[in-house]
Amino acid sequence: MAKKFDLAALMGEAVSKSDTGEMRVEQIPLAEIEENENNSYAQTGIDELAESIKVIGLQQPLVVRRKTEGGYLLLAGHRRRNALALLDRKTAPCIVLDADLDPSIQTLILHWTNTMARGGGGLTAEYTGQAAKEIEAALKDLQARGVVELPGKLRTYVAEVLKTSESQIARAKAIDNGLTEAWQGEFKCHRINDSAAYELSQCDPELQRKLHGAYQGKMYNLDAKKIKAHKKAAEYPFTQLTCPAESLSPHPCTGMDKRAAWVRDGKCPGCCHSCDKADGCEKVCGVVKQRITSAKDAETRKAERQQREDAFMKSPLAMARRYIKLALAGVGITSYEDLEGFPKRWYMDWLWHDPLGCPSPNLDDLFRLADWAGVDPFEMIAGHEPSSVWHKYTEERPPEDARVLCKLCGCAGRYGEYIYKGGKWYFPDLDDEECEANILVSAWTEVFPE
């Protein structure tokens, strides 16, 4: 009489046991263990696994079947075997199954033990789909021969072997059955993920063919969300496969459901990119709406900048900038490349490139630049001849209590603000009127640039 399906029990019946009835684990030479060509599980992360075994030891024995002609066939533990070989280990602990093990039970044990070794449920759809087909065939064979009973859905037992959900089995089978050959190749090369592969499998072969051509070399731009949008757009005959404005990064048409009735009645061309009434249309797609908004924003920014430029050109600061450039040009300085030997400053861009986007220099900066260039600072800033600005001291004295700018004797390029009282000079920002400045003035001026 057939027994209800119990994979652990089936495996236990095929395992060599000790005198106490416990499952026997034997040390088998690695050289005697033949890898199983039917194993479809990826052999990745061997280096990391070897490092883990080196630190904490092997946590799970390999599962092998004794061969009638001698040696052992590996059923589960391919990654562990390769990691042990990498560590130059000579033997491996193994659970040994009988030589005459039923091939269908062998298939079930191979998938079950490999899944258990990976913690269960960690397989990609690619491996799940292939494994599910092999497990189904094995279960049907065992059922047909009366070895086991399988009441209920077959998918339930497949999920039990693979330690995953029935929905994941269904998705994997859909990918295996519905994905075209071209996309199967991309899937196996990991150019698309499980979610994208499943959504593609739900598209008809013709749409899959078109999408494969559109995204060739650009698979990184394709995801499940886009595929759903392509599938929805394909339901409307007036849509293009990809948006004409997104040639470098393919993108599905959007908003076609809102325009469908207008297209049917002849009020809309279907594609917003070819419509001269898109601006203000309530059914315009997001791409064209963004393009129109961006163009308007650009025009607004351009107009605002022009207003700022016009206002600046009428300001005293713009006039001072022109005077500075003229004075420097008079000594052969027409760009900051001509300032060799003078420390480059942030205000150089304001002077020769962008007066609106860069901060303007202060008086200290300009006085240092004038001194280095060998030009009079007031000639440079205010556009005056020095003789019309400066009054030689003491031939001409400033008004009483006047706050003036002074050229100081003894060092070229030295200037300072002082107050003139009774033939003496005082510091302007000190309250003590007796705090006289000990300076020698060669010239003074009341002209200050705005």
C-alpha positions in Angstrom: 0.0 0.0 0.0 1.3 3.4 -0.9 2.4 5.6 1.9 1.6 9.3 2.3 4.4 11.5 1.1 7.1 12.0 3.8 10.4 12.9 2.3 12.3 12.8 5.6 11.1 9.3 6.1 11.9 8.2 2.6 15.4 9.6 3.0 15.8 7.9 6.4 15.0 4.5 4.9 17.8 4.9 2.4 20.4 6.1 4.9 23.1 3.8 6.3 22.6 3.6 10.1 24.7 2.7 13.1 23.9 -0.2 15.5 21.8 2.2 17.6 19.7 3.2 14.7 21.0 6.7 14.4 22.0 8.2 11.0 25.6 7.3 10.3 28.1 10.1 9.3 31.2 8.7 7.7 34.5 10.4 6.8 34.8 9.9 3.0 38.0 10.9 1.0 37.2 13.8 -1.3 38.9 12.0 -4.1 36.3 9.3 -4.0 33.3 11.7 -4.2 32.1 12.3 -7.7 30.2 15.5 -8.4 26.6 15.1 -9.7 26.1 16.4 -13.2 22.4 16.7 -12.5 23.0 19.4 -9.9 21.6 22.7 -11.2 22.4 24.9 -8.2 24.8 27.8 -8.6 28.3 27.3 -7.2 28.9 30.8 -5.8 30.5 32.2 -2.7 33.0 29.3 -2.4 35.8 31.6 -0.9 33.4 33.0 1.7 32.2 29.5 2.7 35.7 28.2 2.9 36.6 31.1 5.3 33.5 30.3 7.4 34.4 26.6 7.6 38.0 27.5 8.6 36.7 29.6 11.5 33.7 27.7 12.8 34.0 24.3 11.1 31.6 22.5 8.7 28.1 22.7 10.1 26.4 20.2 7.9 27.6 17.0 6.4 27.5 16.2 2.7 25.0 13.7 1.3 26.3 11.0 -1.0 25.1 7.8 -2.6 27.2 4.7 -2.6 27.9 3.6 -6.2 27.7 -0.1 -7.1 31.0 0.1 -9.1 32.8 1.9 -6.2 33.1 5.4 -5.0 30.3 7.9 -4.1 28.0 10.2 -6.0 27.5 13.6 -4.4 23.8 14.5 -4.0 24.0 17.6 -1.7 26.9 19.8 -0.6 28.7 20.7 -3.9 29.6 24.1 -2.5 30.8 22.6 0.8 32.9 20.0 -1.1 34.6 22.7 -3.2 35.2 24.8 -0.1 36.8 21.8 1.7 39.0 21.2 -1.4 40.0 24.9 -1.3 41.1 24.4 2.3 43.1 21.3 1.1 41.1 19.0 3.3 41.4 15.3 2.4 38.1 14.0 3.7 34.6 15.2 4.3 31.8 14.1 6.8 29.1 12.5 4.7 25.6 10.9 5.2 25.8 7.9 2.9 22.7 6.6 1.1 22.2 3.1 -0.3 23.6 2.2 -3.7 20.3 1.0 -5.0 18.5 4.3 -4.1 15.4 4.9 -6.2 16.3 7.5 -8.9 13.1 9.6 -8.2 13.8 9.6 -4.5 17.4 10.5 -5.3 16.1 13.5 -7.3 13.9 14.6 -4.3 16.8 14.2 -1.8 19.2 16.2 -4.1 16.8 19.2 -4.2 15.7 19.0 -0.6 19.1 18.7 0.9 20.5 21.5 -1.3 17.6 23.7 -0.3 18.1 22.9 3.4 21.8 23.7 3.1 20.9 27.2 1.8 18.5 27.9 4.6 15.4 27.3 2.5 13.7 29.5 0.1 16.8 31.3 -1.1 16.7 30.2 -4.7 16.2 32.5 -7.7 13.3 31.8 -10.0 15.7 30.4 -12.6 16.7 27.5 -10.3 13.3 27.2 -8.7 11.6 26.7 -12.1 14.0 24.0 -13.2 14.0 22.3 -9.8 10.2 22.3 -9.7 10.0 20.5 -13.0 12.4 17.8 -11.9 10.6 17.4 -8.5 7.2 17.2 -10.2 8.4 14.5 -12.6 9.9 12.5 -9.6 6.7 12.8 -7.6 4.5 11.7 -10.5 6.8 8.7 -11.0 6.6 7.7 -7.4 2.9 8.2 -7.4 2.4 6.1 -10.6 4.4 3.2 -9.1 2.5 3.4 -5.9 5.4 4.3 -3.7 3.7 7.4 -2.2 0.2 8.9 -2.1 -0.1 12.6 -3.1 -3.6 13.8 -2.0 -4.2 17.5 -2.9 -2.2 19.8 -5.2 1.1 18.6 -6.6 2.4 22.1 -6.2 2.1 21.8 -2.4 4.6 19.0 -2.3 7.0 20.7 -4.6 6.9 23.7 -2.3 7.6 21.4 0.7 10.7 20.0 -1.0 12.0 23.4 -1.9 11.1 25.0 1.4 9.3 27.9 -0.4 5.8 29.1 -1.0 3.4 27.8 -3.6 3.2 31.3 -5.1 6.9 31.3 -5.7 6.6 28.0 -7.4 3.9 29.4 -9.6 5.9 32.4 -10.5 9.0 30.3 -11.3 6.9 28.0 -13.6 5.3 31.0 -15.3 8.8 32.3 -16.1 10.0 28.9 -17.3 6.9 28.5 -19.5 6.1 32.0 -20.7 9.5 33.7 -21.2 10.7 33.7 -24.8 14.0 32.2 -25.7 15.7 35.5 -26.1 14.6 36.7 -22.7 15.5 33.3 -21.1 19.1 34.0 -22.2 19.0 37.5 -20.6 17.5 36.0 -17.4 20.2 33.3 -17.2 22.9 35.9 -17.7 21.3 37.9 -14.8 20.6 41.0 -17.0 17.0 41.0 -15.6 15.8 40.0 -12.2 13.1 37.6 -11.1 10.4 40.3 -10.9 11.1 41.6 -14.4 11.3 38.1 -15.8 7.9 37.2 -14.3 6.2 40.4 -15.7 7.7 39.6 -19.2 6.4 36.1 -19.0 2.9 37.6 -18.7 3.3 39.5 -22.0 2.5 37.9 -25.4 5.6 36.7 -27.4 5.3 39.6 -29.9 5.4 42.3 -27.2 8.4 40.4 -25.6 10.1 40.4 -29.0 9.6 44.2 -29.5 10.7 45.0 -25.9 13.8 42.8 -26.3 14.8 44.9 -29.4 14.0 48.2 -27.7 16.0 47.5 -24.6 18.9 45.7 -26.2 22.1 47.0 -24.5 19.9 48.9 -22.0 18.6 46.1 -19.8 19.6 48.2 -16.7 16.7 50.5 -17.6 14.1 47.8 -17.5 12.2 46.7 -14.4 8.9 45.1 -13.5 7.1 48.5 -13.1 8.1 49.5 -16.7 7.1 46.2 -18.1 3.6 46.5 -16.6 3.3 50.0 -18.1 4.4 48.7 -21.5 1.8 45.9 -21.3 -0.9 48.4 -20.4 0.1 50.8 -23.2 0.1 47.9 -25.8 -3.6 47.5 -25.2 -4.2 50.8 -27.1 -3.4 50.7 -30.8 -2.4 54.4 -31.1 0.5 54.1 -28.7 4.1 53.7 -29.7 6.3 51.0 -28.1 8.5 53.6 -26.4 8.1 57.3 -25.8 9.7 59.3 -28.8 11.3 61.7 -26.3 13.1 59.0 -24.4 15.4 57.5 -27.0 18.5 57.2 -24.8 16.5 55.7 -21.9 13.4 53.8 -23.3 10.2 54.5 -21.5 6.6 53.4 -22.0 3.8 55.7 -23.1 1.8 57.1 -20.2 -1.7 58.5 -19.8 -3.1 56.7 -22.9 -6.2 55.6 -21.1 -7.2 59.2 -20.5 -6.8 60.1 -24.2 -8.4 56.9 -25.6 -11.9 58.4 -26.0 -10.6 61.6 -27.7 -8.5 59.5 -30.1 -11.5 57.4 -31.0 -13.6 60.6 -31.7 -10.8 62.1 -33.8 -10.1 64.9 -31.3 -6.6 63.8 -30.4 -3.6 62.5 -32.4 -2.8 60.0 -29.6 0.8 61.0 -29.0 1.2 64.3 -27.1 4.6 64.9 -28.7 3.0 65.5 -32.1 0.1 67.6 -30.8 0.2 71.5 -31.1 -2.5 71.8 -28.4 -0.5 70.0 -25.7 0.1 73.2 -23.7 -2.9 73.4 -21.3 -4.4 70.1 -22.2 -5.8 68.3 -19.2 -5.0 64.9 -20.8 -1.4 65.6 -21.7 1.2 63.0 -20.7 3.7 63.6 -17.9 6.7 63.8 -20.2 5.3 66.5 -22.4 3.9 68.4 -19.4 7.3 68.4 -17.8 8.9 69.6 -21.1 6.4 72.5 -21.4 6.8 73.4 -17.7 10.6 73.3 -18.0 10.5 75.5 -21.1 8.3 78.1 -19.3 10.6 78.0 -16.3 13.6 78.5 -18.5 11.9 81.6 -20.1 11.0 82.9 -16.7 14.6 82.5 -15.5 15.9 84.1 -18.6 13.6 87.1 -18.2 14.5 87.5 -14.5 18.2 87.4 -15.3 17.8 90.0 -18.0 16.0 92.2 -15.5 18.8 91.7 -13.0 21.4 92.5 -15.7 19.6 95.6 -16.8 19.4 96.8 -13.2 23.0 96.0 -12.5 24.2 97.8 -15.7 22.5 101.0 -14.4 24.0 100.7 -10.9 27.1 102.6 -9.6 28.7 99.2 -9.0 28.5 98.4 -12.7 30.1 101.8 -13.5 32.9 101.1 -11.0 33.4 97.6 -12.6 33.8 99.3 -16.0 36.3 101.8 -14.6 38.3 99.0 -12.9 38.5 97.0 -16.1 39.5 100.1 -18.1 42.2 101.1 -15.7 43.7 97.6 -15.6 43.5 97.3 -19.4 45.6 100.5 -19.6 48.5 98.6 -18.0 47.9 95.5 -20.1 45.7 93.5 -17.7 42.6 92.2 -19.6 41.9 88.9 -17.8 43.0 87.0 -14.7 45.5 85.1 -16.8 47.5 88.5 -16.9 47.7 88.5 -13.1 50.8 86.3 -13.0 52.3 86.6 -9.6 49.2 88.2 -8.0 47.2 85.8 -5.7 44.0 84.7 -7.5 40.9 85.8 -5.7 37.3 84.8 -5.9 36.3 88.3 -7.1 38.3 87.8 -10.4 35.2 86.0 -11.8 33.0 89.0 -10.8 35.4 91.3 -12.6 35.8 89.4 -15.9 33.0 86.8 -16.1 29.8 86.9 -14.1 29.1 90.0 -12.0 25.6 88.7 -11.0 26.7 85.2 -9.9 29.8 86.1 -8.0 30.3 88.4 -4.9 32.0 91.7 -5.6 35.3 92.7 -4.1 35.7 95.0 -1.1 37.8 98.2 -1.0 40.7 96.3 0.7 40.8 93.9 -2.2 40.7 96.6 -4.8 43.4 98.7 -3.1 45.7 95.7 -3.0 45.0 95.0 -6.7 45.6 98.7 -7.6 48.9 98.8 -5.7 50.1 95.5 -7.4 49.1 96.8 -10.9 50.7 100.2 -10.3 47.5 102.3 -10.9 45.9 104.8 -8.6 43.0 103.2 -6.7 40.7 106.1 -7.2 41.5 106.3 -10.9 40.7 102.6 -11.0 37.5 102.6 -8.9 35.9 106.0 -9.7 37.3 106.7 -13.2 38.8 110.0 -12.2 42.3 111.4 -12.9 44.3 111.4 -9.7 44.9 115.1 -10.0 41.2 115.8 -9.8 40.7 113.6 -6.8 43.7 114.0 -4.5 44.6 117.3 -2.6 48.2 117.6 -1.8 48.8 118.1 1.9 49.7 120.6 3.3 49.3 122.9 0.3 45.5 122.3 0.7 44.0 121.4 4.0 40.6 119.6 4.4 37.6 121.3 6.1 37.6 121.3 9.9 36.1 118.1 11.4 36.0 116.4 7.9 36.4 112.7 7.6 38.6 112.0 4.7 40.7 109.3 3.0 44.5 109.9 3.3 47.5 108.8 1.4 50.2 108.1 3.9 53.8 109.0 3.4 56.7 106.5 3.6 55.0 103.4 1.9 53.3 103.2 -1.5 49.8 101.9 -1.3 49.1 102.9 2.3 45.7 104.6 2.9 43.5 105.3 5.9 40.5 107.2 7.0 41.0 110.0 9.5 39.3 113.1 10.9 41.0 116.5 10.5 40.8 118.9 13.5 42.9 122.0 14.2 45.8 120.9 11.9 46.0 117.4 13.5 44.7 113.9 12.4 42.6 111.7 14.7 41.2 108.2 14.4 37.6 108.4 13.3 36.2 105.5 15.3 37.6 106.4 18.7 35.6 108.6 21.1 38.6 110.1 22.8 39.3 113.3 20.9 42.8 113.3 22.5 43.7 110.1 20.6 45.8 111.7 18.0 47.0 109.6 15.0 50.8 109.7 14.6 50.8 109.7 10.8 52.4 111.7 7.9 49.8 112.5 5.2 50.9 113.3 1.6 47.4 113.8 0.1 43.7 113.6 1.0 40.3 113.3 -0.7 36.7 113.5 0.3 35.6 111.4 -2.8 34.5 107.9 -1.9 33.1 105.5 -4.5 29.6 104.3 -3.8 
